[in-house]
Amino acid sequence: MPANLLEIRNLSRSFKLGGMVLGKRIVAVDNASLRLPGDKPQIMSIVGESGSGKTTLARMILRLLTPTSGDIVLGGVPLSVYGKRRNRKAFLKKVQPIFQNPFTSFSAQRTVDSYLFETALNLDVAANRKEAQEVVTEVLRSVGLELAAVKGKYPNQFSGGELQRISIARALIPKPSLIVADEPVAMIDASLRMNIVNLFRRLKDEYNVSFVYITHDLSTAYYVSDYIATMYRGQLIEFGEARSILNDPSHPYTELLLDSIPRVGNKWDENVVLSDTDAAEAGSAGCRFSGRCPYVREACRAAEPYMVDIAPKHQALCIMHNDYQTIDTGRS
């Protein structure tokens, strides 16, 4: 059996806000665990509303944040191995980022193509400028652009969608095993978002690269995912193969998220947002979703749920699936 491409083991990250005495400790990611198989390239979407912890999780995978506790393992190798400065290049050959706002990924004072050539040379993908040009030409064509149309131009000479394609091309240069894309379509016109998502699907097989796709755009996650991880208030509450989760969501929050996806004949009200909890509720006993769960029972407010297997490659963190046989969920 091939090693898992990505393993997250009991991962947590907390932040201290305010002063030493009156400050508060915020747990952005709380004891999250998941495994992304490495037998073939996959797209794993991490979904959830703002404040769910999904971007913090992405930043830890990218080594932009250090976990408070727990481990991240890439292809059987702990990320801590790449902690030393001399190992940074080895890490960047394996994992590449794509950020939300492509305009902040490039300096307005530099031409965009200079970043592409620099990446090819600095990561030892090319030995000289001529080889780098061949690499840059290839990756640009893979995202539907030509070097002649990019060369010598500055970021403000491109649309957001074009610039995000260039960001994707840059990430492909070292041919990584994993690309972490943090809200990559959030700054792109809605009519063009599916173009980027379709590009991920094609590049996944063309470059044999897996994607961690961080998003609150549920319609694209619904369409593109091989695996889905749902986060709520720092907790990973459901994880598994996309088909299993989409056909049979096993956490009430995932149900609500999926119900918000626009479908033929149904208007999607983009202004509808689930109410958030305050700090006191977040730290209270019981399930964090109990305050707005349509199936809530007294046990949900008293007991902390634990993750269980719903089906092969499908897990959920919900008391209705725990050993509380007296709970009437009201579900058929």
C-alpha positions, 0 to 999 in steps of 0.5 A: 500500500502506498504511503499517505501523501499527507497525514495530519495527526492531532494538530492544534494551533492556539493564539494569545490575544491581548495582554498577559493578564486579561488576554484570551487564548483562542484555539484556531485549530483543535486536535485535527486529524486526517489522511490523504492517500498517496496512491493517485493525485487527489483534490481535497477541499477544506470547507467552512465559514470564516473563522473555522480554522481552515486557513490556519490549517493551510498555513501550518501545512505550508510551514508559515505557522508552527503547530502548538501541538501535533504533527504534519507528515508529508509522504512519510516525512514529518514537516519538522525535518524541513524546519532548518533553513538548509531544508527549505529548498527541499520543502518548496520542491515538494509543497507549493502555495497559491494564495487568495489575492494574486496581486499581493503575490507579485510586487508592482515593481517587478515584471511577472516573468522574473518571478517564474525564472527566479523560481526555476533557477533558485529551486534547481529546476533549471541550470541556466536561463535557457533551460529556465525559459523552456520550463517557464514556457511549458508551465505557462502553456499548461495554464493557457498562456504564452510567455510572449504575452507575459514577458516584460509585463507588470502585475497591473497589466493582467486581470485577476484571473490571468494573474492567478493562472500565472501563480498556478504556473509558478507553483507547477515549476518544481513539479511538487507533490502537493499544492496548497491553494488558499481561497484561490478563486475568492478574488476572481470574478464569479463567471471565471471561477470554474475556469480555475477549478477546471484547471486544477482538475486537469493539472492534477493528472497532467502533473501528478500533483495533489491539491489542498483546496481551501474554500468557502465556495461550496459550489466549486468544492462540490464539483472538484473534490475527491475528498472533503474536510469540513471545519467548524470553530477549529474542529474537523467535524467531518472528513472523507471521500467526497462522494460519500459525504455528498451523498450522505452528509453525517454532520448537521453542519455539513448538511447545512453547507450542502443545502446552500449550494445552488442547484437548478430551480433553486435560488441561492441566497448568498447573503445567508450566513449561519450565526456565529458563536461567542467566546463563552459558547466556544469554550463551553462543554458539549458540542460546539454546534449544539447552539444551532443544530436542528437535531440537538438533544440534551446530551449534545450540550453535556458531552463532547463528541468524538470522531467515529467511522461512518463508512470506509473513508468517511468520519464524523464528529457528532454525538448522534454517531457516538455511543448515546443510544437514547438520543432521538435525532429526529432523522430518518 
